[in-house]
Amino acid sequence: MISQFISPYVQRKLGELDFDFPEGTNAVGRLDNDSEGLLILTTDKTLTNRLLHPTRKHKRSYVVQVEKKIDEATLNRLREGMDILVKGKGAYRTQPCEVNVIEKPKNLPDREHAFRESLPHSWLEFVLTEGKNRQIRKMCGGVWHDCKRLIRTKIENLELGDMQPGEVREIEKEKLFELLLLNDTN
């Protein structure tokens, strides 16, 4: 599914979820078509800038499955920041981030066309404070570990938890802002 309610392309959209969204609902940020996980939908038009502007440095956490076993030197390259190509802007140096090897998360939803677990792979947790288009995929590809699965699990203290694909959970604005570490002035 794409992170949009309207698209000229024939693909599944947010409006097809089993939920009566209020008029004016938009996604805060996006997940590319091959990614999964936490997506905030809101009618607050200021939330995207308040949360995702590069100067805000809000943390976003991802669980990532990559091809092949990854070593410490490669993890350090990812952590220190690296050059990726950004559409329309050319080379971009990513900000330093947290990257650690983790065990495969329990209770992941099944995925059509899943990467075969019998092949060598690693599970990583990335914590970024920026989010360029396909950034994690580009970073992993830049160190020769193709990204096979990418799941956004957390934005600040707002967690995906046990939510399943297509599930929608309403949160009161005050609670949402508390979890996102936002207040009325930022």
Secondary structure, DSSP 8 states (H G I E B T S, - for coil): --S-S--SSSS--GGGSSS---TT-EEES---TT-EE--EEES-TTHHHHHHSTTT---EEEEEEEES---HHHHHHHHH--EEEETTTEEEE----EEEEE---TT----TT---TTS-EEEEEEEES---TTHHHHHHHHTT--EEEEEEEEETTEE-TT--TT------HHHHHHHTT--TT-
